[in-house]
Amino acid sequence: QYRLAWGVMDDASERIATTSLEFEAPSYGTGELSIPSVIVANRLEEQTDVIDVNTVYRGTRVGNIALSTDLDGVFGRNDELLVLYFIKGLATDPATQQVSFEVDHRILLAETDEGVARLPTQPLSFGGVQQPIPLAQVEALEAGTDYKIEIHIKDLINGNELIHLVPFSTRGG
């Protein structure tokens, strides 16, 4: 169990607001096959500066990586999305102690679940996935439309499967 606390201070009035949230760090090696959360970013930059606790950063920072994210999941028609997530509950091979799974990523129309694009199936052996999706290469994508990224995981050791949907939209105009 952990507690994440943060606050914001107005320099002019010197008023401060704080809040906190309790959370439990998930164990990625046990439990039901799932994806606890997905980050969809449209830019990844490596940072060399030290994180300053007195600075409010744009996007999401993970160590020395800065991700340009949009809380509403709205991206430009020609952005290259970067989909990042960890998979929980993958079975390990008793002989090698390694996981083995296949992952498919598809783009679906949000209203009809009609397929718009599909990336090639990838066999992977590590539960952390970083998948680029170049929207400019998807000819059927239209500006101002709602979509879903379908993540399909098949555990090759025990045969379990998971489908996880992540909504996003393209800017109109």
Stockholm file with secondary structure:
# STOCKHOLM 1.0

chainA/1-173         QYRLAWGVMDDASERIATTSLEFEAPSYGTGELSIPSVIVANRLEEQTDVIDVNTVYRGTRVGNIALSTDLDGVFGRNDELLVLYFIKGLATDPATQQVSFEVDHRILLAETDEGVARLPTQPLSFGGVQQPIPLAQVEALEAGTDYKIEIHIKDLINGNELIHLVPFSTRGG
#=GR chainA/1-173 SS CEEEEEEEEETTTTEEEEEEEEECCCCTTSSSSBCCCEEEEEEEEECCSCCCTTCCCSSEEETTEEEEECTTCEECTTCEEEEEEECBSCCBCTTTCCBCEEEEEEEEETTTCCEEEECCCEEESSSEEEEEEEGGGCTTCCTTCEEEEEEEEEETTTCCEEEEEEEEEECCC
#=GC SS_cons         CEEEEEEEEETTTTEEEEEEEEECCCCTTSSSSBCCCEEEEEEEEECCSCCCTTCCCSSEEETTEEEEECTTCEECTTCEEEEEEECBSCCBCTTTCCBCEEEEEEEEETTTCCEEEECCCEEESSSEEEEEEEGGGCTTCCTTCEEEEEEEEEETTTCCEEEEEEEEEECCC
//
